[in-house]
Amino acid sequence: MTDTDRTPADLLRSALTEDAARPLVTFYDDATGERVELSVATLANWVAKTANLLQDELSAEPGDRVALLLPAHWQTAVWLLACASVGAVAVPGGDPAGSDLVVAGPDTLDEARACPGERVALSLRPLGGRFPQPPEGFVDYAVEVPGQGDHFAAYAPPAPHDVALVVDGTELTGAEVVERARADAAELGLAPGSRLLSARGYGDWAGLSHGLLAPLAVGGSVVLCRNLDQVALEARQASERVTHTSL
């Protein structure tokens, strides 16, 4: 990471330049047995495709509010960084009725229908699978994203002073997100190569920071655990070479 990184999208670009092959997000769901490991390059490819979908197919513009009705998941990490790339404002757990777009998982589709704008549905199935039956009134993310471009260029690149995230009822600019993530990394003792296991949700700043942003800000990586099986914790810490844990 460099001192000139001022937005979350900058952090991802720097990570690509420094070591694109290293793991960035390793995701577990102990309810399904799923494990997915994404390198910096693989995550960045998903982010680029998702940002292209947002900008070109869903007509998202800088400043648009995107309600993310999603759990802590590797695809949620993709959407957070895609919003930052486009300049849209990510609002985890946001009110769909007051949002320009909504992105929902299978458990929040009914709530998401209140959004007057575009609605995107994620099945959250292993390997990013499609819905067996596409939900009416929604774009099926798994159907639309594969055909998007592998490289992204924003029509209006977001500036550090633009609002990038709304969390815990507070608006944060891109620069504030980066500054807070770096401060959290320092408080946690994270350094380049650190592996932070997080079992927190993405509904508050601590979950977003520990589960993605703080490791990304310092060249570390995250082992993101959903439905954590406490019995498996010690073995997972060892097998994943975890250096820090946030439960």
Disulfide bonds with the S-S distance in Angstrom:
none
